[in-house]
């Protein structure tokens, strides 16, 4: 179908016949020359004749006679209708193509959407689980902070070990203070003994001491009280001296024992007083026997204690310490 762009002029039928005949002659001559001769010049002329015959035929075929009258208008209207139909067909084809592409996309998308939806649901579940894990992580952080605080407290407890050692030293000091309390109690007793001793010394310096006589068994026959002569008690012999041990020779000495651990010595030590013998009373004269109901003067506690020491044959260490301190 020719369009409106064909601007070639009309060609007469006689010219068309002449042109076709000339083209046929040239074509036949070129074919005969190619088949019958070997001369290069003739072959070239045959090729040129064939080419010009083709050109003439093409020109004649392109320039057809234009329609005249109402036929031309009908052809133009038919051409426009065909063009509009072709455009509508192209539009419908394009629309159908788009619809088919959309359907194919839907068909491809639907089977792919189901696993995607399942994956999205799984991802949502994982996100919710991650939220719970994040809450656990926050709790773990708080626990780690508590552990750090506990480490600090453990370090402080480790530092308290020194304080425990100081407390042990304080306990030892308290034990020493308890010993000092006992020493103070003994010192108070020594003061009492010293007061009694001073009273006894005052009585001895004032006159001879009279020792009470234990009451005897009363006689069945009453009679005058008999006079009993009480002799002075001889002074107690000095305590025997212990013999000094003879040291063995150096070669025969046994091996030394390992030294004992040092014992803490209290800060304040009591001075050692020399042991002194108590004064012996002077010999007394004959003392009349006391009546059964008369027990005589009651001796003081210090005198009783000294008498007990003399009877037991022991030295009066308390008196010696007191005299040594005075």
ROLODREN-548783 format. One line per 10 residues: their letters; for each residue z negated, y, x of N, C-alpha, C, O. Coordinates in steps of 0.001 Angstrom, whole numbers. Each point is the difference from the previous one (the first is absolute). Example, Ala and Ser with C-alpha at 12.3 -4.5 7.8 and 13.67 -1.06 7.14 Angstrom:
<sites>
as = -7800:-5690:13190:0:1190:-890:0:1200:900:-665:-19:1036 ~ 1385:1069:-1386:-60:1190:820:-730:1090:-770:-169:1108:509 .
</sites>
This chain:
<sites>
xxxxxxxxxx = 0:-1194:851:0:1194:-851:0:1233:879:-823:155:902 ~ 1805:744:-1206:136:1233:758:-896:1050:-597:-200:66:-1213 ~ -341:762:2097:-864:1083:-462:753:1292:-88:1215:97:171 ~ -2066:930:-463:576:1338:-107:376:574:1347:673:1028:73 ~ -1110:-1696:1019:290:557:1334:1406:-307:461:399:485:1059 ~ 396:-1286:-1816:1365:-302:427:868:1229:-247:256:371:-1145 ~ 187:246:2213:787:1242:-127:1461:-185:434:711:981:221 ~ -251:-2274:-97:1397:-220:392:996:398:-1109:-295:-155:-1185 ~ 1474:667:1578:999:415:-983:784:-1198:-552:-68:-1083:581 ~ 793:1243:-1660:774:-1100:-566:1202:-343:892:597:883:615 .
xxxxxxxxxx = -243:-2210:-551:1127:-496:820:1071:-571:-950:-293:-698:-970 ~ 1552:1035:1307:1103:-488:-865:232:-1482:256:-286:-484:1095 ~ 802:-249:-2087:233:-1442:182:1084:-271:1042:-106:-996:715 ~ 1138:1824:-589:1080:-267:975:-524:91:1423:321:-824:856 ~ -1141:1854:-625:-570:138:1338:-933:-1171:323:-89:-454:1141 ~ -569:4:-2134:-917:-1135:234:837:-1245:371:-377:-752:899 ~ 1505:540:-1591:836:-1186:284:593:117:1403:49:-977:746 ~ 404:2192:-394:590:182:1342:-1045:-256:1077:258:-658:1007 ~ -1398:1179:-1245:-1053:-202:1006:-363:-1463:149:-201:-489:1112 ~ 116:-213:-2246:-344:-1420:76:1103:-779:719:-283:-908:782 .
xxxxxxxxxx = 1535:1268:-1051:1108:-707:659:-12:256:1496:193:-922:792 ~ -421:2183:-397:-47:309:1432:-1138:-740:669:141:-492:1120 ~ -1253:416:-1796:-1131:-728:586:309:-1472:164:-366:-618:1000 ~ 1051:56:-2004:331:-1425:96:984:-250:1148:-121:-981:734 ~ 1119:1905:-589:985:-178:1076:-685:85:1353:234:-834:875 ~ -1059:1815:-708:-699:133:1285:-873:-1225:286:-84:-477:1131 ~ -545:-2:-2162:-866:-1178:198:840:-1216:381:-384:-762:888 ~ 1533:572:-1554:847:-1150:320:565:124:1412:40:-987:736 ~ 406:2209:-340:538:180:1346:-1071:-247:1056:272:-611:1033 ~ -1469:1078:-1288:-1075:-209:977:-321:-1476:127:-251:-488:1103 .
xxxxxxxxxx = 256:-230:-2218:-314:-1438:55:1092:-742:763:-297:-885:803 ~ 1579:1244:-1052:1088:-684:697:-30:310:1482:222:-888:823 ~ -494:2143:-468:-43:349:1412:-1126:-725:731:168:-413:1148 ~ -1285:262:-1793:-1137:-692:659:306:-1474:183:-390:-602:1001 ~ 1100:9:-1984:245:-1433:72:1210:-348:866:26:-1075:598 ~ 983:1958:-514:1247:-382:641:160:555:1409:811:-572:728 ~ -1438:1543:-288:231:602:1309:-1271:-66:850:-1133:-82:-474 ~ 1438:128:1803:-1116:37:949:-21:1305:783:-784:163:935 ~ 1639:752:-1320:55:1273:708:-1213:840:-391:-266:195:-1186 ~ -446:287:2149:-1191:799:-333:334:1281:-754:-769:435:-857 .
xxxxxxxxxx = 1890:160:1166:374:1230:-687:249:-253:-1472:-461:766:-846 ~ 1180:-1828:527:264:-347:-1395:-1291:-369:-738:-191:339:-1168 ~ -655:-1018:1863:-1294:-369:-618:-814:1249:-350:-672:40:-1030 ~ 736:953:1875:-724:1238:-268:591:692:-1227:-727:488:-866 ~ 2083:-455:809:668:626:-1147:-320:-731:-1291:-146:641:-1041 ~ 30:-1974:1076:-330:-791:-1187:-1412:318:-475:-246:105:-1201 ~ -667:45:2128:-1400:336:-363:-50:1368:-640:-701:197:-993 ~ 1453:775:1562:16:1340:-589:620:-14:-1388:-479:710:-884 ~ 1528:-1496:663:652:-76:-1312:-952:-585:-1020:-66:484:-1130 ~ -670:-1512:1502:-969:-615:-923:-1097:986:-354:-455:49:-1143 .
xxxxxxxxxx = 32:731:2118:-1071:972:-260:476:1068:-954:-728:364:-924 ~ 1947:158:1122:503:1039:-890:266:-558:-1390:-181:711:-988 ~ 593:-1929:890:213:-611:-1312:-1328:-84:-752:-42:235:-1208 ~ -1013:-558:1895:-1327:-76:-627:-451:1381:-461:-578:138:-1078 ~ 838:872:1880:-394:1374:-362:767:468:-1229:-587:590:-907 ~ 1889:-845:867:810:437:-1153:-462:-698:-1252:-111:641:-1046 ~ -168:-1942:1108:-459:-744:-1174:-1345:523:-477:-247:84:-1203 ~ -596:256:2114:-1326:517:-383:132:1341:-681:-668:242:-1005 ~ 1508:639:1520:170:1310:-622:589:-129:-1389:-432:682:-930 ~ 1402:-1542:787:614:-168:-1310:-991:-608:-999:-4:377:-1172 .
xxxxxxxxxx = -805:-1280:1612:-980:-615:-906:-1081:1000:-391:-517:-56:-1117 ~ 169:968:2020:-1056:981:-293:478:1057:-958:-791:502:-799 ~ 2052:-148:848:531:1058:-842:681:-642:-1181:1205:-251:18 ~ -2004:-17:-1065:603:-530:-1213:316:1135:-952:-447:1132:189 ~ 1192:-1435:-1173:390:1045:-974:-1167:339:-883:-657:-907:-512 ~ 369:2186:309:-1125:462:-826:370:-122:-1459:1139:277:-375 ~ -2101:-696:-472:290:-108:-1434:161:1376:-612:-610:975:441 ~ 1434:-918:-1452:275:1274:-677:-425:-100:-1446:34:-1093:-565 ~ -444:2216:-73:-272:65:-1437:-1389:-494:-331:-903:40:835 ~ 732:-527:-2112:-1323:-465:-467:-481:-1228:731:-1198:-283:-10 .
xxxxxxxxxx = 2055:-430:623:-448:-1179:752:-913:380:1140:-966:-703:301 ~ 1281:1834:342:-841:428:1125:-1386:363:-495:-984:-338:658 ~ 869:1005:-1781:-1320:372:-533:-799:-1245:-368:-1207:-77:230 ~ 1909:-893:-808:-709:-1247:-368:-503:-720:1241:-1102:-549:27 ~ 1946:569:999:-436:-662:1236:-1212:711:607:-924:-630:515 ~ 961:1971:-596:-1142:750:552:-1276:-311:-778:-1063:-182:593 ~ 1172:120:-1948:-1193:-281:-819:-510:-1411:292:-1204:-240:87 ~ 2168:-697:65:-418:-1369:314:-692:-81:1367:-963:-737:213 ~ 1521:1548:699:-627:8:1328:-1425:546:-79:-905:-534:641 ~ 702:1599:-1427:-1354:554:-140:-952:-1002:-673:-1161:-147:382 .
xxxxxxxxxx = 1711:-544:-1415:-837:-996:-674:-386:-1137:958:-1135:-475:25 ~ 2117:78:742:-306:-1052:974:-1044:463:1028:-896:-743:398 ~ 1063:2032:15:-958:533:978:-1404:52:-622:-975:-370:653 ~ 864:832:-1927:-1310:72:-654:-579:-1396:-195:-1196:-224:186 ~ 2074:-719:-568:-488:-1375:-162:-493:-571:1322:-1002:-713:62 ~ 1748:1056:1005:-434:-486:1314:-1352:602:386:-860:-679:561 ~ 684:1995:-880:-1289:631:323:-1141:-620:-815:-1086:-265:517 ~ 1377:37:-1848:-1043:-623:-825:-319:-1414:509:-1155:-424:49 ~ 2198:-265:317:-220:-1353:528:-816:38:1284:-874:-839:216 ~ 1169:1824:637:-764:123:1241:-1461:338:-296:-906:-532:641 .
xxxxxxxxxx = 674:1450:-1650:-1382:366:-348:-755:-1197:-570:-1150:-262:353 ~ 1851:-476:-1274:-657:-1187:-572:-286:-1033:1084:-1053:-637:14 ~ 2009:488:884:-208:-959:1101:-1190:398:866:-811:-837:396 ~ 725:2157:-107:-1130:474:820:-1330:-209:-722:-997:-392:606 ~ 1003:670:-1954:-1233:-191:-762:-398:-1468:-24:-1164:-356:184 ~ 2182:-493:-421:-301:-1431:15:-519:-459:1365:-887:-847:106 ~ 1480:1445:929:-456:-358:1339:-1472:383:193:-793:-759:558 ~ 456:1971:-1042:-1403:435:130:-933:-898:-818:-1087:-361:452 ~ 1534:6:-1669:-846:-862:-824:-191:-1369:645:-1101:-550:14 ~ 2191:16:517:-115:-1308:667:-919:81:1211:-802:-900:247 .
xxxxxxxxxx = 930:1999:509:-871:166:1168:-1466:114:-423:-892:-548:647 ~ 658:1291:-1779:-1381:132:-485:-546:-1345:-462:-1147:-346:281 ~ 1998:-421:-1007:-449:-1318:-443:-290:-919:1182:-999:-719:21 ~ 1886:759:946:-246:-824:1188:-1291:422:709:-771:-838:468 ~ 553:2165:-402:-1240:474:629:-1225:-457:-783:-1020:-383:574 ~ 1148:434:-1949:-1125:-475:-823:-229:-1491:202:-1135:-463:122 ~ 2251:-285:-89:-144:-1443:202:-625:-328:1351:-778:-945:129 ~ 1132:1743:870:-584:-230:1331:-1441:502:63:-844:-577:686 ~ 574:1685:-1431:-1320:611:71:-1054:-821:-725:-1136:-108:461 ~ 1520:-480:-1617:-999:-717:-797:-621:-1175:748:-1227:-105:18 .
xxxxxxxxxx = 2013:-794:606:-674:-1072:747:-784:513:1196:-960:-641:428 ~ 1354:1793:122:-730:532:1161:-1255:755:-407:-929:139:796 ~ 895:361:-2062:-1164:781:-417:-1237:-873:-198:-1116:444:272 ~ 1299:-1688:-746:-1154:-865:-261:-810:-279:1272:-1216:190:-11 ~ 1854:-637:1117:-815:-171:1220:-566:1317:516:-1090:41:570 ~ 1863:1059:-783:-535:1291:430:-1244:374:-798:-972:513:556 ~ 1008:-775:-1880:-1180:287:-810:-1185:-860:442:-1133:475:77 ~ 1417:-1758:215:-1082:-868:481:-570:518:1321:-1212:-4:211 ~ 2114:451:677:-471:551:1272:-825:1264:-207:-1013:211:667 ~ 1466:644:-1618:-767:1225:-282:-1384:-342:-539:-987:626:385 .
xxxxxxxxxx = 905:-1634:-1292:-1306:-417:-527:-888:-539:1119:-1195:292:54 ~ 1806:-1098:857:-783:-518:1127:-486:1130:898:-1134:-15:480 ~ 2019:1009:-257:-411:1142:821:-1143:772:-651:-915:456:687 ~ 967:-306:-2029:-1098:682:-688:-1310:-776:156:-1057:588:227 ~ 1143:-1930:-353:-1207:-815:188:-533:144:1422:-1209:95:212 ~ 2126:-79:763:-437:179:1385:-635:1368:212:-974:137:740 ~ 1549:890:-1408:-593:1334:126:-1405:43:-593:-900:615:573 ~ 709:-1275:-1730:-1349:-45:-582:-958:-750:917:-1151:404:166 ~ 1639:-1526:446:-854:-728:947:-323:855:1213:-1120:-31:510 ~ 2116:803:-42:-262:895:1131:-1034:1058:-359:-818:383:836 .
xxxxxxxxxx = 856:99:-2108:-1032:953:-424:-1389:-615:86:-938:646:467 ~ 798:-1922:-926:-1297:-672:129:-398:-184:1452:-1165:180:355 ~ 2148:-547:505:-310:-153:1421:-416:1327:630:-872:38:868 ~ 1506:1053:-1315:-415:1306:518:-1441:307:-388:-748:582:785 ~ 355:-978:-2009:-1406:184:-397:-915:-823:905:-1058:470:418 ~ 1483:-1726:-114:-794:-818:922:-53:637:1382:-1029:-51:674 ~ 2140:650:-252:12:669:1307:-995:1155:20:-685:216:1001 ~ 603:531:-2108:-994:1083:-71:-1417:-565:114:-846:567:691 ~ 592:-1698:-1377:-1317:-628:119:-249:-466:1431:-1107:135:520 ~ 2155:-691:120:-151:-424:1394:-315:1182:903:-792:-123:935 .
xxxxxxxxxx = 1412:1274:-1211:-309:1181:806:-1466:387:-141:-661:335:983 ~ 153:-383:-2227:-1422:313:-193:-887:-1006:735:-1008:372:601 ~ 1396:-1654:-655:-789:-1004:706:52:223:1508:-1000:-178:695 ~ 2183:571:-187:105:292:1437:-895:1178:369:-648:-10:1047 ~ 614:1034:-1918:-903:1131:257:-1455:-466:20:-795:445:828 ~ 454:-1357:-1764:-1369:-527:11:-271:-785:1268:-1088:91:569 ~ 2084:-874:-116:-178:-746:1246:-214:937:1178:-813:-278:882 ~ 1543:1383:-868:-195:981:1082:-1422:546:-41:-647:148:1037 ~ 158:155:-2257:-1380:473:-118:-987:-1072:468:-990:305:666 ~ 1273:-1579:-1027:-884:-1076:446:13:-128:1516:-1030:-290:609 .
xxxxxxxxxx = 2209:506:11:47:-42:1464:-879:1085:603:-709:-235:979 ~ 760:1438:-1578:-880:1062:483:-1463:-377:-157:-809:254:892 ~ 460:-869:-2040:-1391:-410:-198:-397:-1089:992:-1124:-8:502 ~ 2060:-924:-215:-305:-1039:991:-230:621:1371:-887:-426:739 ~ 1698:1444:-398:-223:698:1272:-1381:656:16:-696:-30:1015 ~ 303:628:-2156:-1334:599:-65:-1085:-1065:137:-1022:228:647 ~ 1250:-1403:-1262:-987:-1082:138:-82:-452:1451:-1085:-288:506 ~ 2252:224:174:-30:-340:1424:-789:1040:791:-686:-338:964 ~ 784:1608:-1375:-801:1023:670:-1479:-130:-299:-834:459:781 ~ 491:-1090:-1922:-1415:-182:-347:-683:-1049:876:-1226:-111:-18 .
xxxxxxxxxx = 1998:-657:781:-634:-981:884:-915:681:1018:-1082:-494:316 ~ 1542:1636:186:-864:755:911:-1290:411:-683:-1075:-56:596 ~ 1187:479:-1873:-1210:361:-737:-906:-1211:-188:-1224:129:26 ~ 1828:-1320:-216:-824:-1201:-121:-747:-280:1301:-1166:-396:-14 ~ 1863:610:1155:-692:-167:1281:-1158:989:114:-1078:-357:475 ~ 1300:1607:-912:-1088:974:16:-1135:-431:-919:-1172:195:321 ~ 1526:-791:-1483:-1045:-490:-898:-807:-1121:656:-1214:-86:-185 ~ 1895:-776:955:-735:-1042:718:-977:624:995:-1140:-446:132 ~ 1614:1506:578:-915:706:900:-1168:621:-749:-1137:-20:471 ~ 1435:579:-1656:-1084:578:-809:-996:-1074:-440:-1204:247:-58 .
xxxxxxxxxx = 1717:-1440:-250:-922:-1081:-355:-915:-334:1171:-1201:-204:-177 ~ 1778:151:1373:-843:-245:1169:-1037:1104:167:-1158:-261:324 ~ 1595:1506:-554:-967:1103:96:-1097:-142:-1040:-1168:275:278 ~ 1553:-715:-1506:-1019:-206:-1033:-964:-1109:395:-1204:97:-238 ~ 1750:-1168:852:-893:-1066:472:-966:534:1049:-1184:-335:-3 ~ 1713:1185:917:-891:600:996:-1032:901:-659:-1155:42:423 ~ 1575:687:-1469:-962:846:-718:-1073:-848:-679:-1171:377:-38 ~ 1587:-1539:-504:-1008:-884:-590:-1000:-460:1056:-1203:-61:-255 ~ 1726:-269:1473:-926:-338:1086:-898:1167:356:-1185:-173:287 ~ 1771:1383:-309:-824:1182:288:-1070:180:-1066:-1118:415:305 .
xxxxxxxxxx = 1453:-728:-1560:-1021:78:-1056:-1143:-968:280:-1171:345:-159 ~ 1519:-1553:576:-1061:-944:335:-835:517:1164:-1224:-133:14 ~ 1910:730:965:-756:568:1127:-915:1115:-471:-1132:131:465 ~ 1648:691:-1417:-858:1069:-531:-1203:-571:-743:-1108:528:99 ~ 1337:-1622:-852:-1137:-634:-681:-1015:-518:1011:-1207:157:-179 ~ 1724:-788:1266:-920:-455:1045:-725:1178:643:-1184:-80:327 ~ 1931:1186:-150:-630:1174:603:-1108:549:-900:-1040:440:489 ~ 1269:-467:-1828:-1062:433:-914:-1211:-917:111:-1141:462:-4 ~ 1402:-1800:107:-1133:-918:196:-719:267:1305:-1226:-84:81 ~ 2027:416:969:-617:324:1292:-862:1245:-108:-1061:81:618 .
xxxxxxxxxx = 1512:884:-1399:-835:1193:-194:-1333:-357:-650:-1057:481:408 ~ 1130:-1339:-1437:-1250:-426:-637:-896:-721:997:-1207:236:53 ~ 1821:-1134:750:-798:-712:1010:-600:971:1010:-1136:-169:444 ~ 1926:1200:-84:-512:990:953:-1180:764:-588:-985:266:688 ~ 1098:88:-1987:-1137:693:-633:-1234:-890:-24:-1106:457:288 ~ 1297:-1748:-636:-1140:-912:-6:-561:-174:1400:-1213:-62:201 ~ 2158:-18:800:-471:-155:1377:-802:1203:449:-1026:-148:664 ~ 1480:1326:-1016:-767:1191:363:-1380:-7:-655:-996:373:620 ~ 953:-809:-1901:-1316:-88:-660:-893:-1001:704:-1190:250:187 ~ 1768:-1410:215:-803:-1001:712:-458:526:1346:-1142:-221:402 .
xxxxxxxxxx = 2047:932:309:-398:561:1301:-1113:1011:-168:-919:74:815 ~ 1013:727:-1913:-1083:964:-260:-1316:-696:-276:-1047:451:465 ~ 1082:-1557:-1223:-1237:-732:-268:-529:-655:1247:-1210:-33:225 ~ 2131:-505:615:-462:-628:1239:-611:1013:953:-1003:-276:659 ~ 1620:1461:-591:-585:1031:878:-1319:521:-545:-827:481:774 ~ 604:-561:-2079:-1263:472:-587:-1126:-979:251:-1124:455:209 ~ 1326:-1741:-211:-1069:-970:193:564:-1391:115:1195:-215:-205 ~ -2087:-769:546:483:-1375:134:456:-537:-1339:-580:291:-1047 ~ 1586:-1045:1110:537:-600:-1222:-801:-1213:-378:-375:-797:860 ~ 120:652:-2084:-756:-1142:-524:958:-827:-843:561:456:-997 .
xxxxxxxxxx = -408:-1661:1435:900:-879:-722:-758:-701:-1095:-1114:-466:242 ~ 1645:372:-1398:-696:-698:-1079:-73:-1488:272:894:-594:603 ~ -1983:12:-1064:-230:-1434:166:269:-667:-1318:-436:456:-1057 ~ 1139:-1504:1137:311:-723:-1229:-1274:-535:-611:-863:-482:734 ~ 708:541:-2009:-1224:-495:-635:-121:-1507:158:963:-741:-196 ~ -2160:305:552:-262:-1422:179:-511:-634:-1271:-121:643:-1043 ~ -171:-1908:1159:-526:-729:-1155:-1467:361:-193:-776:-122:948 ~ 367:557:-2128:-1411:387:-187:-929:-1201:153:307:-1110:-434 ~ -1445:1364:1061:-996:-1059:225:-789:-240:-1278:-264:939:-750 ~ -117:-2195:493:-775:-246:-1211:-1401:595:55:-613:281:-1030 .
xxxxxxxxxx = 104:-88:2286:-1332:571:154:142:1456:320:508:361:1061 ~ -949:483:-1962:115:1432:308:-895:368:1150:-1108:-519:138 ~ 1602:1428:695:-753:450:1166:526:1312:481:993:501:-528 ~ -1616:57:1494:479:1275:547:1348:-177:659:338:-1064:519 ~ 403:2118:-558:1341:-45:619:-110:-158:1480:-747:734:647 ~ 1460:-1658:-99:-10:-255:1444:952:931:698:1026:417:-538 ~ -1393:-118:1714:841:858:819:977:-859:765:-374:-996:618 ~ 1610:1388:-667:1075:-749:669:547:866:1105:341:1162:-223 ~ -259:-1698:1367:540:728:1149:1490:-251:77:461:-1135:116 ~ 270:2218:-183:1466:-80:77:419:493:1362:-208:1162:350 .
xxxxxxxxxx = 779:-2021:383:448:366:1338:1370:657:-30:783:-178:-933 ~ -528:924:1958:1314:650:102:1065:-1034:310:-200:-886:832 ~ 1339:1006:-1512:1104:-938:234:683:368:1309:345:1160:225 ~ -154:-2138:622:647:326:1289:1424:481:-240:640:-398:-973 ~ -149:1250:1856:1373:495:-175:1008:-1146:80:-190:-991:706 ~ 1255:1174:-1453:1044:-1043:-14:718:-27:1330:317:1042:573 ~ -65:-2242:-88:700:-70:1303:1415:542:-135:609:-92:-1066 ~ -92:654:2143:1381:515:-63:978:-1151:-223:-256:-1130:415 ~ 1347:1417:-1056:983:-1076:-247:595:-503:1300:275:774:917 ~ -82:-2072:-851:556:-548:1259:1417:525:225:787:141:-936 .
xxxxxxxxxx = -496:133:2159:1326:485:369:976:-1173:90:-300:-1072:526 ~ 1442:1336:-1054:1022:-1051:40:611:-67:1393:303:1026:609 ~ -126:-2238:-116:613:-95:1345:1465:423:-60:720:-302:-952 ~ -311:1001:1984:1397:420:80:891:-1202:277:-304:-800:886 ~ 1397:658:-1628:882:-1158:258:705:145:1340:435:1079:401 ~ -346:-2221:268:661:-22:1310:1498:-85:-235:492:-911:-667 ~ 222:1878:1229:1456:10:-163:626:-1100:836:-363:-153:1167 ~ 1272:-605:-1706:676:-1040:799:939:650:999:372:1164:-147 ~ 7:-1919:1158:970:558:965:1320:296:-682:299:-465:-1100 ~ 475:1267:1817:1271:451:-566:920:-1168:-273:709:-25:-1006 .
xxxxxxxxxx = -725:-964:1928:918:-1122:-174:-401:-874:-1179:858:-580:-667 ~ -2182:481:404:-469:-894:-1062:-84:668:-1349:-364:-651:-979 ~ 690:1934:890:-77:681:-1289:1076:-529:-940:1126:-279:414 ~ -1497:146:-1697:1032:-434:-965:991:1125:-251:-298:1163:271 ~ 1450:-1494:-775:992:1071:-299:-523:925:-1076:-689:-412:-933 ~ 1039:1671:1095:-448:1014:-955:653:-218:-1356:1159:-399:-117 ~ -1955:676:-887:536:-38:-1353:740:1289:-308:-298:1048:573 ~ 1236:-1123:-1451:695:1267:-366:-975:972:-635:-870:-406:-769 ~ 1005:1673:1078:-944:1000:-551:117:58:-1512:1080:-128:-578 ~ -2242:327:-38:-47:133:-1458:578:1337:-425:3:953:778 .
xxxxxxxxxx = 480:-878:-1995:515:1309:-475:-1091:1046:-25:-1165:-275:-287 ~ 1588:1481:598:-966:1107:68:-579:277:-1375:715:33:-1002 ~ -2018:165:976:-706:310:-1247:-208:1500:-52:-484:584:969 ~ 837:55:-2072:-214:1464:-80:-1476:337:115:-845:-566:-694 ~ 558:1507:1594:-1384:431:243:-249:1241:-820:810:926:41 ~ -1901:-869:-786:-286:1222:-779:-173:1202:897:-400:-105:1159 ~ 717:1257:-1736:-54:1246:787:-1417:299:475:-214:371:1154 ~ -748:-536:-2056:-1394:325:344:-748:-1291:313:-118:-857:-876 ~ -390:691:2096:-778:-1155:412:-1464:386:167:-338:1094:452 ~ -510:-2035:-835:-1427:260:139:-430:-271:1436:366:-1024:577 .
xxxxxxxxxx = -1124:1918:-11:-486:-253:1375:-1009:-1144:6:-849:-120:-882 ~ 974:-702:1896:-922:-1125:143:-1333:501:555:-63:694:1014 ~ -976:-1070:-1712:-1349:431:431:-652:-1114:812:178:-1175:-321 ~ -915:1513:1346:-706:-1039:783:-1084:-659:-836:-705:633:-785 ~ 614:-1924:995:-1008:-751:-739:-1380:212:644:-218:-314:1170 ~ -685:848:-1963:-1374:259:477:-971:-850:-784:169:-227:-1198 ~ -1150:-221:1868:-1046:-770:-651:-891:926:-796:-276:1113:448 ~ -189:-1539:-1628:-931:841:-769:-1345:99:704:-388:-909:735 ~ -312:1990:-952:-1328:143:654:-977:-1035:-531:-46:-288:-1196 ~ -744:-272:2133:-1003:-1016:-356:-1323:705:-250:-443:788:835 .
xxxxxxxxxx = -191:-1052:-1961:-1284:683:-264:-1083:-443:978:49:-1107:538 ~ -1030:1988:-315:-1122:-291:918:-894:-1067:-602:-20:-155:-1222 ~ -743:-610:2061:-894:-1037:-535:-1061:616:-874:-645:979:377 ~ 472:-1539:-1511:-977:524:-959:-1325:-732:149:-36:-1138:469 ~ -1060:1793:-870:-1342:-603:55:-177:-963:-1147:900:-244:-803 ~ -2108:-295:765:-289:-947:-1072:32:718:-1324:-622:1046:-183 ~ 1344:-1618:-714:160:581:-1325:-754:-875:-979:173:-1219:9 ~ -1015:1813:-861:-723:-834:-960:973:-633:-974:1010:577:-403 ~ -1378:-1799:51:852:-726:-943:-21:672:-1340:-1048:447:-465 ~ 2161:-373:-138:114:668:-1298:-498:-912:-1091:41:-1226:107 .
xxxxxxxxxx = -498:1839:-1123:-478:-760:-1151:1163:-697:-671:1158:365:200 ~ -1480:-1394:-1017:1113:-701:-651:837:919:-860:1215:-184:-72 ~ -1801:1151:-573:797:878:-862:563:1195:692:804:727:-584 ~ -1208:-485:1850:479:1168:750:1110:-438:917:-245:-757:939 ~ 1450:1204:-1178:1156:-375:835:246:991:1121:832:-266:868 ~ -1516:1389:-850:209:974:1054:1153:903:-311:628:-122:-1052 ~ -333:1054:1983:1122:919:-220:1336:-739:9:210:-937:771 ~ 676:1382:-1643:1329:-642:-109:904:542:1094:212:1211:64 ~ 324:-2055:790:881:507:1066:1298:514:-588:428:-425:-1073 ~ 202:1367:1809:1283:560:-439:1116:-1013:200:-165:-1044:631 .
xxxxxxxxxx = 1317:1406:-1204:1145:-922:122:465:-116:1431:412:-1075:435 ~ -475:2204:326:407:-58:1407:-893:-910:798:472:-741:863 ~ -1778:788:-1144:-920:-889:711:278:-1448:-339:-34:-867:873 ~ 314:599:-2157:313:-1380:-374:1262:-480:711:67:-1138:465 ~ 943:2026:-384:1238:-404:649:-223:-275:1481:535:-963:548 ~ -1358:1845:119:-272:-225:1419:-822:-1258:215:207:-720:976 ~ -1129:454:-1871:-796:-1213:116:885:-1233:-156:-192:-1008:680 ~ 1170:1104:-1592:892:-1142:-191:834:-241:1251:259:-1141:383 ~ 161:2253:255:749:-151:1247:-845:-643:1077:481:-847:753 ~ -1774:1257:-675:-869:-566:1030:-279:-1477:-260:-36:-807:929 .
xxxxxxxxxx = -161:461:-2201:-258:-1397:-316:1224:-864:256:-129:-1133:464 ~ 1330:1661:-764:1217:-793:224:411:-47:1451:895:-763:363 ~ -1526:1560:475:367:8:1413:1293:722:274:603:-217:1050 ~ -139:1089:-1972:1244:739:192:-320:1428:374:-1094:497:-268 ~ 2049:152:883:-171:1403:382:353:890:-1169:895:-309:-788 ~ -1613:1426:682:237:950:-1082:1202:858:376:-146:1079:574 ~ 1343:-1578:-909:1211:726:375:90:1323:-729:419:998:587 ~ -801:-967:-1854:79:1245:-762:-882:1054:631:415:1147:168 ~ -1646:-1534:187:-913:949:638:543:453:1342:-114:1169:370 ~ 719:-2128:370:560:373:1303:1135:992:-170:101:964:759 .
xxxxxx = 760:-1190:-1754:1090:942:-214:-533:1369:-392:491:1026:471 ~ -1506:-1020:-1342:-552:1291:-429:-619:737:1170:219:1200:165 ~ -1000:-1915:661:-629:643:1158:1040:449:1012:-138:1040:644 ~ 1169:-1843:-522:1059:404:935:722:1233:-476:377:843:814 ~ -169:-710:-2136:661:1195:-514:-903:1217:115:481:1105:249 ~ -1816:-1297:-430:-886:1140:147:-64:418:1453:-702:954:337 .
</sites>
